[in-house]
Amino acid sequence: LPRQITPIKRSSEFARIARIGKILGVPNAHTVPVGIGDDAAVVRVGKEQLVWTTDSHVEGVHFKRALMSFSDVGFRSFNAAVSDVGAMGASVVGALSAIALPRTLTDKELFQLVEGQAEAAKELDCPVIGGNLARAREVSVTTTALGYVKKPLLRDGARVGDEIWLIGAVGLSAAGLAWLTKRKRMRSSAALGRAAERCVEAFRRPRALLMAGRALNGRATSAIDVSDGLVADAGHIAERSAVRMSISAAAILEQQGEDLSLVSKALGRSALDFALYGGEDYALLATGARRNRPQSARVIGCVEPGRGVVVVDTHGRRASVRGGFEHF
Amino acid sequence: LPRQITPIKRSSEFARIARIGKILGVPNAHTVPVGIGDDAAVVRVGKEQLVWTTDSHVEGVHFKRALMSFSDVGFRSFNAAVSDVGAMGASVVGALSAIALPRTLTDKELFQLVEGQAEAAKELDCPVIGGNLARAREVSVTTTALGYVKKPLLRDGARVGDEIWLIGAVGLSAAGLAWLTKRKRMRSSAALGRAAERCVEAFRRPRALLMAGRALNGRATSAIDVSDGLVADAGHIAERSAVRMSISAAAILEQQGEDLSLVSKALGRSALDFALYGGEDYALLATGARRNRPQSARVIGCVEPGRGVVVVDTHGRRASVRGGFEHF
């Protein structure tokens, strides 16, 4: 008899998270001022407001051994988790690290991974204070980061008339990944080689912008770290703040560095596409009034009445916008 | 040419954790009074002492679908993580849940898992306030729990002359697992059936003893939750406190319930072995002066000068003791 194939019922990530939120219920709003749905959760203990987040990096999904060292995996996953605390305008306290590892992982590989974490922890002044080792069939790192803040900077405060601010570069990480997968064996000029190296470095060794996050606190009306891509993450602010985020392609192109231009051109790809849709740079995207703009922030658009994200192209036309990507 | 086989260099779990601790370094002792090596880490934020732990449950390693429902997986993994906070004598604040799931996991299975977490969260008054979903090849749940405490109850305070206390049952979970794998298709009397059901329930739905943990705080000199097995976890106290833990087999047998006796006998296994070496009941093991013993605690031995764990058998002889188990 043929085995019967039952189709698997799988909702979208968004629908699943919504349903999970319903099953778990809404915790007491005084104790838990911010629950599921922002960069991190906020929980009150005594007089402190704690900012708390967890993030998993799974082999084959979030990283491939062929494209980065285990030290990079440790460094990158650590920065990714801490970045969520930073985007709330919080100061970090420490992190826990749960590592799942197959029997085939050698001591050397495991310790390289931990060395990458240690390096990131030192740079970010966020010590790893505990963790867990578990056997598994694939390598994964789940980092939990804890911080504190007087008033958390959330996704839901953007107001019509605000400027849209970007701190840090976007698109470099995606260009670095594209370079590694498509071009790494081709010859390139010295200038292109150096540019590609910096893109690859952005991909392998992203930096959580903790100081910039704290600088935004008290100035910005909303903030998020760019992990899914500029447009996708602008969409999260738009949705939670019930506004339209209008991003200027000209502003993005103007502030984009030479590295991204060179590498995109060599790859035959659009630098603007990398900047708008490439994720995992961990730049900070925020909104706020002009008078409150911090020095490090560059204006890339404005907040308008409406919903969603639009990109205004260099001819002043509103370009259609692709949605953000889903992990599954 | 034959492929060369390189032997994989893998140290023991203990050696690996020690090396990881060295790589990560020791954080500032004021900010992080307790780092790697206890049930949970302790970190100071403002005037609060936070107790913080992370724990992973991986399919095929910590659970098998054939032996429990996804709801059980959620309930069990949640209690296991929260138990580490409870063993420090702390009050819980909330938890984060990072779930890794393969494409083949259906909505129904995922939501059952979350329902199990929600049930445990409600029972323990420890809301899930955030989390992460990631794609992976195997199902895993990494739960991070946060609590607070005035003075954490650690593993390193046992003193010679203290009594050894046990709160909660041990061995039931291991007997339940053995029953499920060996006997589930055999006929049994009604009494045995009910006893087996309770052992299976202990295996599938263990309970973190939060109230008992808080009751121990201020009374006990050391405490740990029994996750690896009574002897193995007594070994952790012995090592950190630099004492010998002498456990009385007679005391264990005396306080052991009818359920464990019946099921062990039917399986042809030793009830004492289940009690001494079976893990994952999440009972609390503690030490303290006789005058401070809480009502719920039963005396199962005493703290002596020396090192390690000895079990005194029913004839008063010191039995040799098997080591604890390692996950990999």
Contacts between the chains, C-beta under 8 A, distances in Angstrom:
chain1	res1	chain2	res2	distance
A	8	B	103	7.5
A	8	B	104	6.0
A	8	B	106	5.4
A	9	B	106	5.1
A	9	B	107	4.9
A	9	B	108	6.8
A	10	B	103	7.2
A	10	B	105	7.8
A	10	B	106	6.7
A	10	B	107	6.2
A	11	B	107	5.5
A	13	B	133	6.4
A	16	B	107	7.0
A	16	B	110	6.6
A	16	B	133	6.7
A	17	B	133	6.7
A	19	B	107	7.7
A	19	B	111	6.2
A	20	B	110	7.8
A	20	B	111	7.3
A	20	B	114	5.1
A	20	B	131	7.8
A	20	B	133	8.0
A	23	B	111	6.2
A	23	B	114	4.8
A	23	B	115	5.6
A	23	B	118	5.2
A	24	B	114	6.6
A	24	B	117	7.2
A	24	B	118	5.2
A	24	B	121	7.0
A	24	B	127	7.2
A	24	B	128	4.8
A	25	B	118	6.8
A	25	B	127	7.5
A	27	B	94	6.9
A	27	B	127	3.7
A	27	B	129	5.7
A	28	B	127	7.5
A	31	B	93	7.3
A	31	B	94	7.7
A	31	B	127	7.9
A	32	B	94	6.4
A	32	B	127	6.4
A	32	B	129	4.9
A	35	B	127	8.0
A	35	B	129	5.0
A	35	B	130	6.5
A	36	B	129	7.2
A	36	B	130	5.5
A	36	B	131	7.0
A	40	B	130	6.7
A	41	B	94	7.5
A	41	B	96	6.9
A	41	B	129	4.2
A	41	B	130	3.5
A	43	B	93	5.7
A	43	B	94	5.4
A	43	B	129	5.9
A	43	B	146	7.0
A	45	B	45	7.5
A	45	B	48	5.1
A	45	B	50	6.7
A	45	B	93	5.8
A	45	B	146	7.9
A	45	B	148	5.2
A	46	B	46	6.9
A	46	B	47	6.2
A	46	B	48	4.8
A	46	B	148	7.3
A	47	B	46	6.2
A	47	B	47	7.1
A	48	B	45	5.1
A	48	B	46	4.7
A	48	B	48	5.7
A	50	B	45	6.6
A	50	B	50	7.4
A	50	B	146	7.4
A	52	B	94	7.9
A	52	B	96	6.3
A	52	B	129	7.3
A	52	B	130	6.7
A	52	B	144	8.0
A	52	B	146	6.7
A	53	B	96	7.2
A	53	B	130	6.6
A	54	B	96	4.4
A	54	B	97	7.7
A	54	B	98	4.7
A	54	B	130	7.0
A	54	B	131	6.2
A	54	B	132	5.1
A	54	B	142	7.2
A	54	B	144	5.6
A	55	B	98	7.5
A	55	B	132	5.6
A	56	B	98	5.0
A	56	B	100	6.0
A	56	B	132	5.4
A	56	B	134	4.1
A	56	B	136	7.9
A	56	B	142	7.1
A	57	B	134	7.8
A	58	B	100	6.0
A	58	B	134	5.3
A	58	B	135	6.8
A	58	B	136	4.6
A	60	B	137	7.1
A	61	B	134	6.4
A	61	B	135	4.8
A	61	B	136	6.5
A	62	B	134	7.3
A	93	B	31	7.3
A	93	B	43	5.7
A	93	B	45	5.8
A	94	B	27	6.9
A	94	B	31	7.6
A	94	B	32	6.4
A	94	B	41	7.5
A	94	B	43	5.3
A	94	B	52	7.9
A	96	B	41	6.9
A	96	B	52	6.3
A	96	B	53	7.2
A	96	B	54	4.4
A	96	B	144	6.3
A	97	B	54	7.7
A	98	B	54	4.7
A	98	B	55	7.5
A	98	B	56	4.9
A	98	B	98	7.9
A	98	B	142	4.8
A	98	B	144	8.0
A	100	B	56	6.0
A	100	B	58	6.0
A	100	B	140	6.4
A	101	B	328	7.7
A	103	B	8	7.5
A	103	B	10	7.2
A	103	B	328	6.4
A	104	B	8	6.0
A	105	B	10	7.7
A	106	B	8	5.4
A	106	B	9	5.1
A	106	B	10	6.7
A	107	B	9	4.8
A	107	B	10	6.2
A	107	B	11	5.5
A	107	B	16	7.0
A	107	B	19	7.7
A	108	B	9	6.8
A	110	B	16	6.6
A	110	B	20	7.8
A	111	B	19	6.2
A	111	B	20	7.3
A	111	B	23	6.2
A	114	B	20	5.1
A	114	B	23	4.8
A	114	B	24	6.6
A	115	B	23	5.7
A	117	B	24	7.2
A	118	B	23	5.2
A	118	B	24	5.2
A	118	B	25	6.8
A	121	B	24	6.9
A	127	B	24	7.2
A	127	B	25	7.5
A	127	B	27	3.7
A	127	B	28	7.5
A	127	B	31	7.9
A	127	B	32	6.4
A	127	B	35	7.9
A	128	B	24	4.8
A	129	B	27	5.7
A	129	B	32	4.9
A	129	B	35	5.0
A	129	B	36	7.2
A	129	B	41	4.2
A	129	B	43	5.9
A	129	B	52	7.2
A	130	B	35	6.4
A	130	B	36	5.5
A	130	B	40	6.7
A	130	B	41	3.5
A	130	B	52	6.7
A	130	B	53	6.6
A	130	B	54	7.0
A	131	B	20	7.8
A	131	B	36	7.0
A	131	B	54	6.2
A	132	B	54	5.1
A	132	B	55	5.6
A	132	B	56	5.4
A	132	B	142	7.5
A	133	B	13	6.4
A	133	B	16	6.7
A	133	B	17	6.7
A	133	B	20	8.0
A	133	B	327	7.3
A	133	B	328	7.8
A	134	B	56	4.1
A	134	B	57	7.8
A	134	B	58	5.3
A	134	B	61	6.4
A	134	B	62	7.3
A	134	B	140	7.7
A	134	B	327	6.6
A	135	B	58	6.8
A	135	B	61	4.8
A	135	B	327	5.4
A	135	B	328	4.3
A	136	B	56	7.9
A	136	B	58	4.6
A	136	B	61	6.4
A	136	B	138	6.4
A	136	B	140	6.5
A	137	B	60	7.1
A	137	B	137	6.0
A	137	B	138	5.3
A	138	B	136	6.4
A	138	B	137	5.3
A	138	B	138	7.0
A	140	B	100	6.4
A	140	B	134	7.7
A	140	B	136	6.5
A	140	B	140	7.4
A	142	B	54	7.2
A	142	B	56	7.1
A	142	B	98	4.8
A	142	B	132	7.5
A	142	B	142	4.4
A	144	B	52	8.0
A	144	B	54	5.6
A	144	B	96	6.3
A	144	B	98	7.9
A	144	B	144	4.4
A	146	B	43	7.0
A	146	B	45	7.9
A	146	B	50	7.4
A	146	B	52	6.7
A	146	B	146	7.6
A	148	B	45	5.2
A	148	B	46	7.3
A	327	B	133	7.3
A	327	B	134	6.6
A	327	B	135	5.4
A	328	B	101	7.8
A	328	B	103	6.4
A	328	B	133	7.8
A	328	B	135	4.3
